[in-house]
Amino acid sequence: MAGSDKNITTLLFVRWPEAGRVKTRLAGALGAESACEIYTMLATRAFAEAMKVAGSQVVVCGTGAMPDAFARWLPGAFAYWSQPEGGLGERLAELFTRAFQSGSDAVLAIGSDAPTLDAVAITHAAAALASHDVSILPAEDGGYVLIGLSRFPPRLFADMPWSTARLLEATRERCASEGLTLCIGPTFPDVDTEEDWQRFSELTEFAGIPRGEQQ
């Protein structure tokens, strides 16, 4: 679908990078300032990769600051929306609904902490929506780094085990119970802990950020 005449929207979920309010688990090992710097680089990279996807319009869905602040930090997106109140499932449901009501034929949502998620993977996940209701790129921790929909089923995000290792399996079960066709792509890592960060801190784009104490 990417690059076709389909109207695709990519929702980037991002938090305003303020020390002490982002990557708090990582901050316990590296300090709040370093954790914030890591998060800023991860989110900036995620935005840049999303912007490379042909045929997709990027909507920055921010929390922690007003939309105009995100527009200055991550310029050039199609739109800047504030994340609504509520849990993650409620926020996803509201923003997917808004995107579809705005005329999108397919909608993707990505987070901002998957250091190897790139435009190629996002493009493939979008293309899967030509023949599936749901497209997912799993995360190593049992969740997912991307979820895409070709239509919005109201119950998909309701009462799910968010932030647990069961999220992917629970989503698979929900798709089956709701009669939704599902495509699951390759698995990607994300960065939540010092151990996660150690795996990617030597990549050129993340060079210069403290790696934490060596044991």
Buried (B, 14 or more C-beta within 10 A) or exposed (E): BBEEEBBBBBBBBBBBBEBEBBBEEBBEBBBBEBBBBBBBBBBBBBBBBBBEBEBBBBBBBBBBBEBEEBBEBBEEBEBBBBBBEEEBBBBBBBBBEBBBEBEBBBBBBBBBBBBBBBBEBBBBBBBBBBEBBBBBBBBEBBBBBBBBBBEBBEEBBEEBBBEEEEBBEBBBEBBEEEEBBBBBBEBBBBBBBBEBBBEBBEEEEBEEBBBBEEE
